[in-house]
Amino acid sequence: MIVNDKMPDTIALPSFADDARPKVLNLSADFPDPIDPAKTRVIRTLIDHGADEIDHAVISLNRISPSPAAAVRTVLTGHLGLTGVPFDHGLALGYAAPGRGLFHRTILERLGDRIASQIAHMPRGPDLVAGHKLTIEGLAVRRIATRLQVPYAITVQGDTDTKILAVRPDLAPALRRVYHDARLVTFFAPWTRAAVEQKLGRRSGPVAIIPCPTELDEPLPPRPGGNGLISVFHLKSHTRKNLSAMAEALRLALIAGAPLTLAICGGGSAEDIAAAKASAGDTPGLVFEGSLAREAVAARMNAATGFVLPSRRETFGLVFIEALFAGLPIIYPAGQAVSGYFDDCPFAIAVPPNDPAALAAAMRRLVDEEASLKAALREWQTSPEAQRFRLPDIGGKFTAGLLQSLDA
């Protein structure tokens, strides 16, 4: 059922269970919902893991681009064109906002006001509000928490948050307040904290650094004598995933007398496939294998020599962790993705995304040193360090952080 708003904006907010568990209201634009079921499952996985200890309700945000006339009305009147679709975790909420970041802070803070005003009339409100990006949800969440006089927590998404911090210096004062006033800030990778605090200053309050969770975290022992290099991504993202640099690295290796093979696993529309193939060109050794079923990913990885993904921008990159648990040494983009987690591990090679020559050398290393790299990886897979990348450890730490924030 669609719940359409009237003036002023109203929505059917999710309610909390009538039990003793602490109540947390989550705002996330990255949560699978009836409006967009294809969103990443990271936040949902974290929330579901802690459901026995915390009563989570979710407002899943979906920005809807209005017509020019509606955009003017949104800005002038504050009418956000809210639509809501209830689902099992809470409410999928559509709100009108112009693209290109126009009136970004204004609209998100108004959205926070709308939500807070309705919660104030509910029989049971949240004990804590959680926003799952600093530069988007964080603006609304701080407004909600301030009006309801409850604490809030945020998670930081490296790609989006660092990009907005870079292109919108005018938002720095407001985002600095969001960052420093939060009861808890959670990062998915160490590099993200350094990038954020370069813009907003060192945080003195509690910080948690935990990896993103994946269900593909059962270790498969590395297999010697793999059948070549592999990369896995949706072909719609070929530019961001840096397919052209991978193709250029293959050409450079061939010129140097060390031909390599690279299988690209990933699906897409006919247009996505055509664009990806055009980006790669007629590169010897590069083949497109098509999409993989989720349950087939680990086995296909395990059969390969090494994993390659020098993305131009990457928040975390669950696929790197999935490759490691599938028994594959990895090449990842320096200064992002899993940077900071594997600095001293030979089986994880950081490469500047804009350096095809360095990428070619790293790809040759995956092949030439396959046996020793996989031996080191096998040792890591069976170590306590690997457990921090598995769901029980990740979900436990995330839930514990929220509970400690409530206790504080």
KEPALUM-80665 format. One line per 10 residues: for each residue x negated, y negated, z of N, C-alpha, C. Coordinates in steps of 0.1 Angstrom, whole numbers, plus 5000, padded with zeros to 4 digits. Layout:
X,Y,Z,X,Y,Z,X,Y,Z ~ ...
# end
This chain:
4992,5012,5000,5000,5000,5000,4991,4988,5000 ~ 4994,4978,4991,4987,4965,4991,4994,4956,5000 ~ 4987,4949,5008,4992,4939,5017,4988,4925,5012 ~ 4997,4918,5005,4993,4905,5000,4995,4894,5010 ~ 4986,4884,5009,4986,4874,5019,4995,4862,5015 ~ 4999,4855,5025,5007,4842,5023,4999,4831,5030 ~ 5004,4819,5027,4997,4808,5034,5002,4807,5048 ~ 4993,4806,5059,4979,4808,5057,4975,4823,5055 ~ 4963,4826,5051,4959,4839,5049,4962,4849,5061 ~ 4968,4860,5058,4970,4870,5068,4967,4883,5063
4963,4892,5071,4959,4906,5067,4962,4915,5078 ~ 4965,4928,5075,4968,4938,5084,4955,4944,5089 ~ 4950,4939,5100,4937,4944,5105,4938,4958,5111 ~ 4926,4965,5110,4926,4978,5116,4927,4977,5131 ~ 4934,4987,5138,4935,4987,5152,4925,4997,5158 ~ 4923,4996,5171,4914,5006,5178,4922,5017,5185 ~ 4916,5028,5187,4922,5039,5194,4924,5035,5209 ~ 4934,5041,5215,4937,5039,5229,4929,5049,5238 ~ 4916,5046,5239,4907,5055,5247,4896,5046,5253 ~ 4887,5053,5260,4877,5046,5268,4864,5043,5260
4863,5047,5248,4851,5044,5240,4850,5029,5238 ~ 4837,5024,5238,4835,5010,5234,4841,5008,5220 ~ 4846,4996,5217,4852,4992,5204,4842,4983,5196 ~ 4839,4988,5184,4830,4980,5175,4837,4977,5162 ~ 4838,4965,5158,4844,4961,5145,4832,4959,5136 ~ 4832,4966,5125,4822,4965,5115,4827,4958,5102 ~ 4819,4948,5098,4821,4942,5085,4810,4946,5075 ~ 4814,4952,5064,4804,4957,5055,4809,4955,5040 ~ 4801,4950,5031,4804,4950,5017,4798,4962,5010 ~ 4792,4971,5018,4786,4983,5012,4792,4996,5019
4805,4997,5018,4812,5008,5024,4822,5014,5014 ~ 4821,5027,5011,4831,5032,5001,4845,5030,5006 ~ 4854,5025,4998,4868,5022,5001,4877,5024,4989 ~ 4890,5022,4991,4899,5024,4979,4897,5014,4968 ~ 4892,5002,4971,4889,4993,4961,4877,4996,4953 ~ 4866,5001,4959,4854,5005,4953,4848,5017,4960 ~ 4853,5029,4955,4848,5041,4962,4834,5045,4959 ~ 4827,5038,4950,4814,5042,4945,4803,5036,4953 ~ 4806,5028,4963,4796,5021,4971,4787,5031,4979 ~ 4775,5026,4982,4766,5035,4990,4772,5039,5003
4768,5051,5007,4774,5057,5019,4765,5055,5032 ~ 4755,5047,5031,4746,5046,5043,4753,5041,5055 ~ 4760,5030,5055,4767,5025,5067,4777,5035,5071 ~ 4785,5040,5062,4795,5050,5066,4788,5062,5074 ~ 4777,5067,5069,4771,5078,5075,4766,5075,5089 ~ 4761,5063,5091,4756,5058,5105,4768,5057,5114 ~ 4779,5052,5109,4791,5050,5118,4797,5063,5121 ~ 4799,5072,5111,4805,5085,5114,4797,5093,5124 ~ 4784,5092,5123,4775,5100,5133,4778,5096,5147 ~ 4781,5084,5150,4783,5079,5164,4798,5079,5168
4807,5084,5160,4821,5083,5163,4825,5089,5176 ~ 4818,5099,5181,4822,5104,5194,4819,5095,5206 ~ 4810,5086,5204,4806,5077,5215,4811,5063,5213 ~ 4814,5059,5201,4819,5045,5198,4831,5046,5189 ~ 4841,5038,5192,4853,5037,5184,4851,5026,5174 ~ 4847,5030,5161,4844,5021,5151,4856,5018,5142 ~ 4859,5005,5140,4868,5001,5129,4861,4993,5119 ~ 4865,4995,5106,4857,4989,5095,4866,4979,5087 ~ 4861,4968,5084,4866,4959,5074,4856,4959,5062 ~ 4860,4966,5052,4852,4968,5040,4854,4956,5030
4844,4948,5029,4846,4935,5021,4844,4938,5006 ~ 4853,4931,4998,4852,4932,4983,4854,4918,4978 ~ 4843,4912,4973,4845,4898,4967,4852,4899,4953 ~ 4862,4891,4952,4869,4891,4939,4867,4877,4933 ~ 4862,4877,4920,4860,4864,4913,4873,4858,4909 ~ 4877,4846,4914,4889,4840,4910,4888,4833,4897 ~ 4900,4829,4891,4900,4821,4880,4895,4807,4884 ~ 4891,4799,4874,4886,4785,4878,4896,4777,4886 ~ 4909,4778,4883,4919,4771,4890,4920,4777,4904 ~ 4920,4790,4906,4921,4796,4919,4909,4793,4927
4897,4792,4921,4885,4789,4928,4886,4775,4934 ~ 4891,4766,4926,4893,4752,4932,4902,4752,4943 ~ 4913,4760,4942,4923,4760,4953,4917,4767,4965 ~ 4908,4777,4963,4902,4783,4975,4893,4774,4982 ~ 4885,4766,4975,4876,4756,4981,4883,4745,4988 ~ 4894,4739,4981,4901,4728,4986,4910,4731,4998 ~ 4917,4742,4997,4927,4745,5007,4923,4755,5017 ~ 4912,4763,5014,4908,4773,5024,4916,4786,5022 ~ 4924,4787,5012,4932,4799,5009,4923,4809,5002 ~ 4921,4821,5008,4912,4830,5004,4917,4841,4995
4930,4841,4992,4936,4851,4984,4934,4865,4989 ~ 4936,4868,5001,4933,4880,5007,4943,4891,5003 ~ 4937,4903,5000,4945,4915,4998,4939,4926,5006 ~ 4947,4935,5012,4942,4946,5020,4948,4959,5017 ~ 4939,4969,5017,4943,4983,5014,4938,4991,5026 ~ 4948,4996,5035,4943,5004,5046,4937,5017,5041 ~ 4927,5022,5048,4922,5035,5046,4917,5042,5059 ~ 4911,5053,5058,4909,5061,5070,4899,5054,5080 ~ 4890,5046,5075,4881,5039,5084,4885,5025,5088 ~ 4896,5020,5082,4900,5006,5086,4908,5000,5074
4902,4989,5069,4908,4981,5059,4899,4977,5048 ~ 4902,4980,5036,4895,4975,5024,4900,4961,5021 ~ 4892,4951,5022,4897,4937,5022,4891,4930,5009 ~ 4900,4925,5001,4895,4917,4989,4897,4902,4993 ~ 4887,4894,4989,4888,4880,4992,4882,4873,4980 ~ 4888,4861,4977,4884,4853,4965,4872,4844,4969 ~ 4862,4845,4960,4850,4836,4962,4844,4835,4948 ~ 4840,4822,4945,4833,4821,4932,4820,4828,4931 ~ 4815,4831,4919,4803,4838,4917,4791,4828,4919 ~ 4779,4833,4917,4766,4825,4918,4764,4819,4931
4770,4824,4941,4768,4818,4955,4774,4805,4958 ~ 4783,4800,4949,4790,4787,4951,4798,4788,4964 ~ 4796,4778,4973,4804,4777,4986,4803,4790,4994 ~ 4791,4796,4993,4788,4809,4999,4791,4809,5015 ~ 4784,4800,5021,4786,4799,5036,4800,4794,5040 ~ 4806,4785,5033,4819,4779,5036,4830,4790,5035 ~ 4830,4798,5025,4840,4808,5023,4838,4820,5033 ~ 4826,4824,5036,4824,4835,5045,4827,4830,5060 ~ 4824,4818,5063,4828,4814,5077,4843,4812,5078 ~ 4850,4808,5067,4864,4807,5067,4870,4821,5069
4864,4831,5062,4869,4845,5063,4867,4849,5078 ~ 4856,4846,5084,4854,4849,5098,4865,4843,5107 ~ 4868,4831,5104,4879,4824,5111,4892,4831,5110 ~ 4896,4835,5098,4908,4842,5095,4909,4855,5104 ~ 4898,4862,5103,4898,4875,5110,4899,4873,5125 ~ 4891,4863,5130,4891,4861,5145,4905,4856,5150 ~ 4911,4848,5142,4924,4842,5146,4935,4853,5147 ~ 4934,4863,5139,4943,4875,5140,4939,4884,5151 ~ 4927,4887,5153,4922,4895,5164,4927,4890,5177 ~ 4927,4877,5178,4930,4870,5191,4945,4873,5195
4953,4877,5185,4967,4880,5188,4970,4895,5189 ~ 4959,4903,5188,4960,4918,5189,4959,4922,5203 ~ 4966,4934,5207,4965,4938,5221,4951,4943,5225 ~ 4943,4947,5216,4929,4952,5219,4920,4947,5208 ~ 4910,4939,5212,4900,4934,5203,4887,4942,5205 ~ 4877,4938,5197,4864,4946,5198,4856,4941,5210 ~ 4847,4950,5214,4837,4947,5224,4825,4941,5218 ~ 4823,4944,5205,4811,4940,5198,4815,4940,5183 ~ 4809,4930,5175,4812,4929,5161,4798,4932,5154 ~ 4798,4940,5143,4786,4943,5136,4787,4939,5122
4777,4932,5117,4777,4928,5103,4766,4935,5096 ~ 4768,4940,5084,4759,4949,5078,4752,4943,5066 ~ 4749,4930,5067,4739,4922,5059,4737,4909,5066 ~ 4725,4904,5067,4723,4891,5074,4729,4880,5067 ~ 4727,4879,5054,4730,4867,5046,4744,4866,5041 ~ 4752,4877,5042,4766,4877,5038,4775,4880,5050 ~ 4776,4892,5053,4785,4896,5065,4781,4889,5078 ~ 4768,4886,5079,4763,4879,5091,4769,4866,5094 ~ 4772,4858,5083,4778,4845,5084,4792,4846,5090 ~ 4800,4856,5085,4813,4858,5090,4814,4864,5104
4805,4873,5107,4804,4880,5119,4801,4871,5131 ~ 4791,4862,5129,4788,4852,5139,4800,4843,5142 ~ 4807,4840,5132,4819,4831,5135,4830,4839,5143 ~ 4832,4852,5139,4841,4860,5147,4837,4862,5161 ~ 4824,4865,5163,4820,4868,5177,4820,4855,5185 ~ 4817,4844,5179,4817,4831,5187,4831,4828,5191 ~ 4841,4829,5182,4855,4826,5186,4861,4836,5196 ~ 4857,4848,5195,4862,4858,5204,4854,4860,5217 ~ 4842,4853,5217,4833,4853,5229,4829,4868,5232 ~ 4825,4875,5221,4819,4888,5223,4805,4888,5215
4796,4897,5219,4783,4898,5212,4785,4904,5198 ~ 4774,4902,5190,4774,4908,5176,4760,4913,5173 ~ 4760,4923,5164,4748,4929,5159,4748,4928,5144 ~ 4736,4928,5138,4735,4928,5123,4725,4938,5119 ~ 4727,4944,5107,4717,4951,5100,4712,4942,5088 ~ 4699,4944,5084,4693,4936,5074,4691,4946,5062 ~ 4696,4941,5050,4694,4949,5038,4683,4942,5030 ~ 4672,4948,5028,4660,4941,5023,4661,4934,5010 ~ 4667,4941,5000,4669,4935,4986,4677,4923,4987 ~ 4690,4924,4990,4699,4913,4990,4695,4902,4999
4692,4906,5012,4689,4895,5022,4677,4887,5018 ~ 4666,4893,5014,4654,4886,5010,4656,4878,4997 ~ 4665,4883,4988,4667,4875,4976,4675,4862,4979 ~ 4685,4864,4988,4693,4852,4991,4685,4842,4999 ~ 4677,4847,5009,4668,4838,5016,4659,4830,5007 ~ 4654,4837,4996,4645,4830,4987,4652,4820,4978 ~ 4664,4822,4974,4670,4813,4964,4679,4803,4971 ~ 4682,4804,4984,4691,4795,4991,4684,4790,5003 ~ 4674,4782,5002,4667,4776,5014,4677,4767,5022 ~ 4687,4762,5015,4697,4753,5022,4705,4761,5033
4705,4774,5032,4712,4782,5041,4704,4786,5053 ~ 4691,4783,5053,4682,4787,5063,4686,4783,5077 ~ 4690,4771,5080,4694,4768,5094,4706,4776,5099 ~ 4716,4779,5090,4727,4787,5095,4723,4802,5096 ~ 4715,4807,5087,4710,4820,5088,4700,4822,5100 ~ 4693,4812,5103,4684,4813,5114,4692,4815,5127 ~ 4704,4808,5128,4712,4810,5140,4718,4824,5140 ~ 4722,4829,5129,4728,4843,5128,4717,4852,5133 ~ 4705,4851,5128,4694,4860,5131,4690,4860,5145 ~ 4688,4849,5151,4683,4848,5165,4694,4849,5175
4706,4847,5172,4717,4848,5182,4723,4862,5183 ~ 4719,4871,5174,4725,4884,5174,4719,4892,5186 ~ 4728,4900,5192,4724,4908,5203,4713,4919,5199 ~ 4715,4924,5186,4706,4934,5181,4705,4932,5166 ~ 4692,4933,5160,4690,4933,5146,4684,4946,5142 ~ 4689,4953,5132,4684,4966,5128,4679,4964,5113 ~ 4667,4969,5111,4660,4969,5098,4659,4983,5093 ~ 4660,4985,5080,4658,4999,5075,4643,5001,5071 ~ 4635,4991,5071,4621,4993,5068,4613,4982,5074 ~ 4600,4985,5078,4592,4975,5084,4589,4962,5076
4588,4964,5062,4585,4952,5054,4596,4942,5054 ~ 4608,4946,5056,4619,4937,5056,4619,4927,5068 ~ 4614,4932,5079,4613,4923,5091,4603,4912,5088 ~ 4592,4916,5083,4581,4906,5080,4586,4896,5070 ~ 4594,4900,5059,4599,4891,5049,4609,4881,5055 ~ 4618,4886,5063,4628,4878,5069,4622,4868,5079 ~ 4613,4872,5087,4607,4863,5098,4598,4853,5092 ~ 4593,4855,5080,4585,4845,5073,4594,4833,5070 ~ 4607,4835,5068,4616,4825,5065,4623,4819,5077 ~ 4626,4828,5087,4635,4824,5098,4628,4824,5111
4615,4828,5112,4608,4827,5125,4609,4840,5132 ~ 4600,4842,5141,4599,4855,5149,4610,4856,5159 ~ 4617,4867,5158,4628,4870,5167,4623,4875,5181 ~ 4629,4870,5192,4625,4874,5205,4634,4885,5211 ~ 4646,4886,5205,4655,4896,5210,4653,4910,5205 ~ 4661,4920,5209,4658,4934,5205,4659,4936,5190 ~ 4650,4944,5185,4649,4948,5171,4648,4963,5170 ~ 4655,4969,5161,4654,4983,5158,4650,4985,5143 ~ 4640,4994,5141,4636,4997,5127,4639,5012,5125 ~ 4649,5015,5118,4653,5029,5115,4655,5031,5100
4651,5043,5095,4653,5045,5081,4668,5047,5077 ~ 4670,5046,5064,4684,5050,5059,4686,5065,5060 ~ 4698,5069,5063,4700,5084,5064,4704,5090,5051 ~ 4701,5102,5048,4705,5110,5037,4709,5124,5041 ~ 4719,5130,5034,4722,5143,5037,4712,5153,5031 ~ 4703,5149,5022,4694,5158,5016,4681,5157,5024 ~ 4682,5161,5037,4670,5160,5046,4665,5174,5051 ~ 4669,5185,5044,4664,5198,5048,4651,5200,5040 ~ 4640,5202,5047,4627,5204,5040,4626,5216,5031 ~ 4622,5214,5018,4618,5225,5009,4603,5225,5008
4597,5236,5011,4582,5236,5010,4578,5232,4996 ~ 4567,5224,4995,4562,5220,4981,4558,5232,4973 ~ 4561,5232,4960,4558,5243,4951,4546,5240,4943 ~ 4535,5247,4943,4523,5245,4935,4527,5247,4920 ~ 4519,5240,4912,4521,5242,4897,4534,5236,4892 ~ 4538,5224,4896,4550,5218,4892,4551,5216,4876 ~ 4563,5213,4872,4565,5212,4857,4565,5198,4852 ~ 4557,5189,4858,4556,5175,4854,4562,5165,4863 ~ 4561,5153,4860,4566,5142,4869,4581,5140,4866 ~ 4587,5134,4876,4602,5132,4875,4605,5118,4881
4616,5112,4876,4622,5101,4882,4637,5102,4882 ~ 4644,5098,4892,4658,5100,4894,4665,5086,4897 ~ 4674,5082,4888,4681,5069,4890,4693,5069,4880 ~ 4703,5061,4883,4714,5058,4873,4708,5049,4862 ~ 4711,5053,4850,4705,5046,4838,4710,5031,4837 ~ 4721,5028,4844,4726,5014,4844,4716,5005,4850 ~ 4708,5011,4859,4698,5004,4867,4684,5004,4861 ~ 4682,5008,4848,4669,5011,4843,4660,4999,4843 ~ 4665,4986,4842,4657,4975,4843,4651,4973,4857 ~ 4660,4974,4867,4656,4972,4881,4647,4984,4885
4649,4996,4880,4641,5007,4884,4628,5007,4876 ~ 4626,4998,4866,4613,4996,4860,4609,5007,4850 ~ 4619,5012,4842,4617,5022,4833,4606,5018,4822 ~ 4607,5005,4818,4597,5001,4808,4583,5002,4813 ~ 4580,5000,4826,4567,5001,4831,4563,5016,4832 ~ 4572,5025,4835,4569,5039,4834,4565,5043,4820 ~ 4573,5039,4810,4569,5042,4797,4555,5037,4793 ~ 4553,5025,4796,4540,5019,4793,4528,5026,4800 ~ 4531,5031,4812,4520,5039,4820,4518,5052,4812 ~ 4528,5058,4807,4526,5071,4799,4518,5068,4787
4520,5057,4780,4512,5053,4768,4498,5051,4772 ~ 4496,5044,4783,4482,5041,4787,4474,5054,4791 ~ 4481,5063,4798,4475,5076,4801,4472,5084,4788 ~ 4480,5083,4778,4477,5090,4766,4465,5084,4759 ~ 4464,5071,4759,4453,5064,4752,4440,5068,4760 ~ 4441,5070,4773,4429,5074,4781,4426,5089,4780 ~ 4433,5096,4772,4431,5110,4770,4436,5119,4780 ~ 4446,5114,4788,4452,5122,4799,4467,5122,4797 ~ 4473,5129,4787,4487,5128,4784,4495,5134,4796 ~ 4506,5127,4800,4515,5131,4811,4529,5133,4806
4537,5140,4813,4551,5141,4810,4559,5135,4822 ~ 4571,5129,4818,4579,5123,4828,4594,5126,4824 ~ 4601,5132,4833,4615,5135,4830,4624,5125,4838 ~ 4633,5118,4830,4642,5108,4837,4655,5115,4839 ~ 4659,5117,4851,4672,5123,4855,4682,5113,4859 ~ 4692,5111,4852,4702,5102,4856,4712,5100,4845 ~ 4725,5097,4848,4735,5095,4839,4739,5081,4837 ~ 4750,5079,4830,4755,5065,4827,4764,5065,4815 ~ 4769,5054,4812,4778,5053,4801,4770,5054,4788 ~ 4776,5055,4776,4769,5055,4764,4761,5042,4762
4766,5031,4767,4758,5019,4766,4746,5019,4775 ~ 4748,5025,4787,4736,5026,4796,4725,5034,4790 ~ 4729,5046,4785,4720,5055,4779,4712,5049,4767 ~ 4720,5042,4759,4713,5035,4747,4703,5025,4752 ~ 4707,5017,4762,4699,5006,4766,4686,5011,4773 ~ 4688,5022,4781,4676,5028,4787,4666,5034,4777 ~ 4671,5041,4767,4663,5046,4756,4656,5035,4748 ~ 4663,5024,4746,4657,5013,4739,4645,5007,4747 ~ 4647,5006,4761,4637,5001,4770,4625,5010,4770 ~ 4627,5023,4769,4616,5032,4770,4608,5033,4757
4616,5031,4746,4609,5032,4733,4606,5047,4729 ~ 4599,5049,4719,4595,5063,4715,4582,5066,4722 ~ 4583,5069,4735,4571,5072,4743,4569,5087,4743 ~ 4557,5091,4739,4554,5106,4740,4554,5110,4755 ~ 4560,5122,4757,4560,5127,4771,4571,5123,4779 ~ 4580,5114,4775,4591,5109,4783,4604,5115,4777 ~ 4611,5122,4786,4624,5128,4782,4635,5124,4791 ~ 4647,5123,4785,4659,5120,4793,4667,5133,4795 ~ 4668,5138,4808,4675,5151,4811,4689,5149,4814 ~ 4695,5137,4815,4709,5135,4819,4711,5135,4834
4723,5135,4837,4727,5134,4852,4725,5147,4859 ~ 4723,5146,4872,4722,5158,4881,4733,5158,4891 ~ 4739,5169,4893,4749,5171,4904,4741,5169,4917 ~ 4748,5163,4927,4742,5160,4939,4735,5172,4945 ~ 4742,5183,4945,4737,5196,4951,4725,5202,4943 ~ 4722,5196,4931,4711,5202,4923,4699,5193,4924 ~ 4700,5182,4930,4688,5172,4930,4676,5178,4937 ~ 4677,5184,4949,4666,5189,4956,4658,5200,4949 ~ 4666,5209,4943,4659,5220,4935,4652,5215,4923 ~ 4658,5205,4916,4651,5200,4904,4639,5192,4908
4639,5185,4919,4627,5178,4924,4616,5188,4928 ~ 4621,5199,4935,4611,5208,4940,4603,5215,4929 ~ 4609,5216,4917,4602,5222,4906,4592,5213,4899 ~ 4592,5200,4903,4583,5190,4896,4570,5189,4903 ~ 4561,5181,4896,4548,5179,4902,4547,5167,4911 ~ 4555,5156,4908,4555,5144,4917,4566,5135,4912 ~ 4570,5126,4921,4581,5117,4919,4576,5103,4917 ~ 4582,5096,4907,4577,5083,4903,4589,5073,4902 ~ 4588,5062,4910,4599,5051,4909,4593,5038,4913 ~ 4587,5030,4904,4581,5017,4908,4591,5006,4906
4602,5006,4914,4613,4997,4912,4608,4982,4914 ~ 4615,4974,4906,4612,4959,4908,4617,4954,4921 ~ 4629,4959,4925,4634,4955,4938,4641,4967,4944 ~ 4638,4970,4957,4643,4982,4964,4644,4979,4979 ~ 4656,4980,4984,4658,4978,4999,4651,4989,5007 ~ 4654,5001,5003,4648,5012,5010,4645,5024,5000 ~ 4655,5028,4993,4653,5038,4983,4654,5052,4990 ~ 4666,5057,4993,4668,5070,4999,4662,5081,4990 ~ 4661,5079,4977,4656,5089,4968,4641,5092,4972 ~ 4633,5083,4977,4620,5086,4981,4619,5096,4992
4628,5094,5002,4629,5104,5013,4634,5117,5009 ~ 4644,5117,5000,4649,5129,4994,4638,5137,4987 ~ 4629,5130,4979,4618,5136,4972,4608,5142,4982 ~ 4605,5135,4992,4596,5141,5002,4601,5153,5008 ~ 4614,5153,5012,4619,5165,5018,4621,5177,5008 ~ 4622,5173,4995,4622,5183,4984,4608,5188,4980 ~ 4598,5183,4987,4585,5188,4984,4577,5181,4974 ~ 4580,5168,4971,4573,5161,4961,4566,5149,4966 ~ 4553,5148,4963,4546,5135,4966,4552,5124,4958 ~ 4551,5111,4962,4559,5100,4956,4550,5089,4952
4554,5081,4942,4549,5068,4939,4560,5058,4942 ~ 4558,5048,4950,4568,5038,4954,4563,5024,4952 ~ 4572,5014,4951,4567,5000,4949,4561,4994,4961 ~ 4549,4989,4960,4542,4983,4971,4550,4971,4976 ~ 4550,4970,4989,4556,4958,4996,4571,4959,4997 ~ 4577,4970,4993,4592,4971,4995,4595,4986,4996 ~ 4608,4989,4995,4612,5003,4997,4607,5009,5010 ~ 4600,5020,5009,4595,5026,5022,4582,5021,5027 ~ 4578,5010,5022,4565,5004,5026,4565,5002,5042 ~ 4554,5006,5048,4552,5005,5062,4554,5018,5069
4561,5028,5063,4563,5041,5069,4552,5051,5065 ~ 4546,5049,5054,4536,5060,5049,4523,5054,5045 ~ 4519,5044,5052,4506,5037,5048,4494,5046,5049 ~ 4494,5055,5058,4482,5064,5059,4484,5078,5054 ~ 4495,5080,5046,4498,5093,5040,4494,5094,5026 ~ 4485,5104,5023,4480,5105,5009,4491,5109,4999 ~ 4502,5115,5003,4512,5120,4994,4522,5108,4990 ~ 4520,5096,4996,4529,5085,4992,4520,5074,4987 ~ 4521,5071,4974,4512,5061,4968,4519,5049,4964 ~ 4515,5037,4970,4521,5025,4967,4515,5018,4954
4523,5013,4945,4518,5007,4933,4525,4994,4931 ~ 4518,4983,4927,4525,4971,4923,4534,4973,4911 ~ 4547,4969,4912,4556,4972,4901,4552,4966,4888 ~ 4545,4955,4888,4541,4948,4876,4528,4952,4870 ~ 4523,4963,4874,4509,4968,4870,4510,4982,4864 ~ 4513,4983,4851,4514,4996,4844,4501,5004,4845 ~ 4489,4997,4845,4477,5004,4845,4475,5011,4859 ~ 4478,5004,4870,4478,5010,4883,4488,5022,4884 ~ 4499,5020,4878,4509,5031,4878,4504,5043,4870 ~ 4498,5041,4859,4492,5052,4851,4482,5059,4859
4473,5052,4867,4463,5058,4875,4469,5067,4886 ~ 4480,5061,4892,4487,5068,4903,4494,5081,4898 ~ 4500,5080,4886,4506,5092,4880,4496,5103,4877 ~ 4484,5099,4872,4474,5108,4869,4469,5115,4882 ~ 4469,5107,4893,4465,5113,4906,4475,5123,4911 ~ 4488,5120,4909,4498,5130,4913,4496,5144,4906 ~ 4491,5143,4893,4489,5155,4886,4476,5162,4890 ~ 4465,5153,4890,4452,5159,4892,4450,5164,4906 ~ 4456,5158,4916,4455,5162,4930,4467,5168,4936 ~ 4475,5175,4927,4488,5180,4931,4486,5190,4943
4476,5199,4943,4475,5209,4953,4472,5202,4967 ~ 4463,5193,4967,4459,5187,4980,4470,5177,4985 ~ 4477,5170,4976,4488,5161,4980,4500,5169,4986 ~ 4503,5180,4979,4514,5188,4984,4511,5195,4997 ~ 4498,5199,4999,4494,5205,5011,4496,5195,5023 ~ 4492,5182,5021,4494,5172,5031,4508,5170,5033 ~ 4516,5170,5023,4531,5168,5024,4537,5179,5032 ~ 4533,5191,5030,4538,5203,5037,4535,5201,5052 ~ 4524,5197,5055,4520,5194,5069,4529,5184,5076 ~ 4532,5173,5068,4541,5162,5073,4555,5168,5075
4560,5176,5066,4573,5181,5067,4576,5188,5080 ~ 4566,5195,5085,4567,5203,5097,4563,5195,5109 ~ 4560,5182,5108,4555,5174,5120,4567,5167,5126 ~ 4565,5162,5139,4575,5154,5145,4578,5141,5138 ~ 4568,5136,5131,4570,5123,5123,4581,5124,5113 ~ 4583,5136,5107,4593,5138,5097,4607,5137,5103 ~ 4609,5140,5116,4622,5140,5122,4628,5127,5122 ~ 4620,5116,5122,4626,5103,5123,4634,5099,5110 ~ 4632,5107,5100,4639,5105,5087,4651,5114,5085 ~ 4655,5121,5096,4666,5130,5095,4678,5124,5103
4690,5128,5098,4702,5121,5103,4703,5122,5119 ~ 4701,5133,5125,4703,5133,5140,4695,5122,5147 ~ 4682,5120,5143,4674,5110,5149,4679,5096,5145 ~ 4681,5094,5132,4685,5081,5127,4699,5077,5134 ~ 4709,5086,5133,4722,5082,5138,4722,5081,5153 ~ 4714,5089,5160,4713,5087,5174,4707,5074,5178 ~ 4696,5069,5171,4690,5056,5174,4700,5045,5171 ~ 4707,5046,5160,4716,5035,5156,4727,5033,5167 ~ 4733,5045,5171,4744,5044,5181,4738,5039,5194 ~ 4726,5044,5198,4721,5040,5211,4718,5025,5211
4714,5019,5200,4711,5005,5199,4724,4997,5201 ~ 4735,5001,5195,4748,4994,5198,4753,4996,5212 ~ 4751,5007,5218,4755,5009,5232,4747,5001,5241 ~ 4734,5000,5239,4725,4991,5247,4729,4976,5245 ~ 4733,4973,5233,4737,4959,5231,4750,4956,5239 ~ 4759,4965,5240,4771,4963,5248,4767,4963,5263 ~ 4758,4971,5268,4754,4971,5282,4747,4958,5285 ~ 4739,4952,5276,4732,4940,5278,4742,4928,5281
# end
